[in-house]
């Protein structure tokens, strides 16, 4: 029911994803009057789906507290998340209200042990392939401890998704020098450097122009900065695509040149298409939730479902839990040893 277009786009995307991954099975939550007529258009999708009617749906402009208060146990969003909690579904995908989705997911699934705040992790296309950037909008601001937790969660996701043994992690900052940036970032960087986590390689600070270069496998920041960076990158990609379209159709010679180089331009358009990397993963919860952009089309929804299909087959939560337990245990142990050694 979420997103700018509701069931028409969400179910069309589910149908596309089913063609690519025929082993997928769907549990669909929505208002019958809006959902079932659309589902009838996709007979193959209907065959592999279980539908649950819900009394209400969360609106895109609802405040998170309002959605949580009015939508618990009744809304399609809550019941989709609850299906993950009960085991009816392996992963929840929603294009709905981000704040409401996060509030409900935290309330229903709860955060994992040793996690103060969950984060939204996005797949970021780079010149070297793909990176993971987090947080891209779960919460505003983060202290050093939370940035360190983001680094551990991002590293675990990179291992699970990319098959990396020791992913490289960088903290997004206004410069690479250790004296630059806010106190929280410098404190987190100092800690990661002096007490490196067991299964990631801390690279140091990275700047905004390093994101597209693929300088590191995981870029860590707080939600306000991360969301602006994400939206800026998406807008820039659309801007460049518009420039290219205008340039290639301006004159007859340009049109001929475009025709001769069409395959190259098609590859470029595919690389720059934000829909291909649609879907943010909620990390730090006792269950997997994928947030799709609300304004995307069916291809974007399909990409988010593809990501969900992949994430459901990883041991992401186990990886995160093991890393956090190891890291916190080691830090606590070192703190205890330091305290004991100071006793006369």
N, C-alpha and C positions, 0 to 999 in steps of 0.2 A: 504493500500500500504506500510505501515511501517514495521519495524522489519527486522530481518535478512532473512526472508523467504517470506515476502509479502502475497498476497492473499491466497496462498496454506495453510498456517498455520492459518491465521486470520479467514478465513471462516470455516475451520475445527473446530476451537475453538468455533465459533458462533453456529455451528450445535450441538456441545456437550452441550453448555449452553442452547440451545433451548429445548433439551430433558429434562433437569433438571428443566427448568422454561418455560413451554409452553406458558405462557401469554406474553412473550417478543415479541416485534416487532422491526424490524431492519430498519434503514436507512443507506444504504451502499454507500460510496463515493469512487470512484476509477477510474482508466483508464480502459475503456471498454475492450480493447484487452487482458489485463492481468486478469481482474476480472470476466467477464461474463463466460468464459469457466470453471472456477473453481466453480462458483455458480451453474452451471448446474449439477454438481455432487451431490448437496444437494437439492433435490426437495422440501423437507419440509421447509428448510430454505428459499428457493426462494419464497415459497407461502406467507411467512410473512414478506417479505422484499420489500423495495422500493430502486431502484438503481439509482444513479445519476452519469453520466459520468463527469469526471474532466479532464481538459487539461493536468495538470502536477501533479507530486507527489514530495514531499520533500524527498531528499536523506538523508541517515543517516549521511553523512559527511558534509552536508551543514552547514554553519555558521548561527546562528539564525537571524542575521541581513540580510543576503543574502536570507534566506528562506522567511522572512517577506516581503522583498522588491519584490521578484519575485513571491511569492506564494499567495499574498493576492487576494482573490476573485476567484482564478483559481485552487489552489491546493486542493487535497482531504482533507488534514489536516485542512486548513482554513475553508472549507465548512462544515466539520463535526462539528467544533467548532461553526460556525455561525448557524448551525441547532439548537444548544442549545439556542443561543441568540434569535432566532426567535420563539422558542417553537415547532419546528418540532420534536425535540428530547428532552428527559429529561436529558440525560447524554451522553457525548462523551467518547469513548474508543479508544485509539491509542497506537500502539507499535512503533511509529515512533521516530524521532529525539527529544530527551527530551528538548534541548535548544530551538529548533524551536517551539515545542508544547507549552512550557511555554510562549515564546515571543508572539506567535499568540493568545494564550488564554488571556494574559494580555491586548493585544491591542484590541481584539474583545469583550471580556466580561467585561473588566475593573475590577479593584480591588474594594472590598467593602469599604464603608465608614469606616474611622478610621483604615484602614489596610495600612501599609507602604509597606509590601512585602508579596506576597503569599508564601505558603510553600507546600512541598510534604509530605504527611503523609503516612506511611507504617504500615501495620498490622504485628506485631512481635510475633511469637509463643513463649510462655514461659512455665515454669513448672507449672504455675497456670492457664494457658489458653492462653490469648492473651493480648498484650499491643499495644499502638499506639506510634510510634516514628516519630518525625518531628523536623526539616526539614531533608530530606534525599537526597537533591540535587537540590533544586530550585535555591538557591543563595549561594554565598560564603561569609561567615562572617555574623555577625548580632550584632547589638548593644543591649543594655539592653531593650530598648523599644520594639524592634522587638521580642526578646526572650519572653517578657511578652505577646505579642500578640500571639505568637506561643502557649504559655501555655493556653491561653483562647480558641484558636481555637481547640487545641487538646482536651481540656476538653469538649467542645461542641460536638466534634466528638465521644468521648467516651460515652457521654450520649445518643447520637442518635444511635450509633451502638451497644453498649453493654447494654444499658438500665440502666446505673448507675446514681444514683441520685447526688452523689458528688464524681466524680472520683479523685483519688490521682495523683498529678503531681510532677515530679522531674526534676531537671536540670542536664544534663550530665556534669560531671566534672572529674578532675584527682584525686579527693579525696572528702570525705564527710565533711571535716572540712571547716568552713566558711572562713578561711584565704587563702584557696587554689584556684587556677584557675585564669583565666584572669579577668581583671577589669569588663568587660561587664557581665560576668556570676555572679560574686559576687554582682554587683550592682542590677541585675535582681533578684537574690535570696533575697537580703536584702529588696527590694521593695515588693516582693510577701509575704515575712514573716511579714513585718510591716503593709502592706495594703492588706490583703488577698482578692482575688476576691470572689464574692458572691457564686458561685456554684462549686468551686473546692476546694480540700484540698491540700495545698502546703506541700509536704513531705520534701523538702530540696534537697541537692545534692545527686546524685547517680553516681556510677562508671560503667565502661564498663561491669564488670562481673555481675552487677545487671540486665542487660537487659534480659538475659535468665531466671533469677530467678523470674521475674514478680514482682519485689519489688514495683513498682507503675503502675498505669493504663496508664499513659502518660509520655513519656520521651521526653524532649525538648533539642534540640541542634541546631547548625547552619548547613548549607547544606554540607560543606566540610567534617566535622567530621561525620555527619550522613550518608553520602553516603559511606564513607570508612567503617564505622561500618556495614552498610547493606551488602556491597559486601564481607567483611571479614566473616560475619556470613554465607552467602550463600556458599562461598568457603569452609569454615570449614565443613559445612553440607555435601557437596559433597566429601570432603576428607575423612571424617569418613565413609561415605557410601562405598567408594572405599576400605578402609581398611577392612571393614567388609566382602565385597565380596571376597577379596583376602584371608582373613583368613578362610572363610567358604568353600572355594574350594581347599585349599592347600593339604589336605590329605583325605583319604577315611573316617576316623573317623570324621573329621570335616564336611564332606558332610552329614554323617549320623546324626550328631548333628544338623546341619542346617535343615534337613528334619523334625526331631522331633520337632524343635522349630520354624518351618516356620511361623506359625501364629503370634508369638511374633515378629519375625523379620519383617514381613509385616507391623505390626502396627508401629514399630520403623521407618521403611522406610517412611511410610505415614506421621509420625510426622515430619520427617526431610526433607521432600520434599519441596524445595523452591517454586515450582509451585503452591502449595496449598494456598499460601498467596501472589500470584502475584497481583500486581496492587497498584499503589500509587495514593492517592487522592490529587488533587490540592485544597488547602484550601485558602480562602480569596478572591475568585473571585465571580462574579455575575453569577454563573453557575457551574455545576459539570463537571469536566474533570478527567478521570482516565488514568494514564500512565502505560502501561504494559511494562515489560522487552522486549527489542528487540530480545533477543536470546532465548526466551521461545518457547515451543511447543504448540500444540493445547490445551492440558490440562491447561497450564498456561494462555492462552488467555481466556479459558472458566472460569477460576477462576477470572480473571479481570472483565469479564462480569457479573459474579455472584455478585461481589462486587458492580459493577455499578447498578445492579438491586436493591440491598439492599439500596444503598445510594440514589437512585432516590425516594425511598419511605420514606425517613426521612425528618425532618424539619431542616436539618443541617444549611442551610444559615440563617434561622430565629433564630436558637439557637445562632449562632456566632454573628449575628447582635445585639441581645438582650444583650448578655454578654458584648460585646464591648461597647455598648451605656451605660449600667449600670456602668461598670468599669470606663470608661473615665469620665462619668458624676459625679461619686462619687469623683474621684481624683481631677477633676476640682473644684468641690464644696469645698472639703477640703482645696485645695490650696487657694481659694478665702477667706474662713473663716480665714485661717491662716494669710493672707495678711491684712484683715480687722481688725483682733484682734491686729495687730501691729501698727495700726494707733492711735496716741494719741487723 
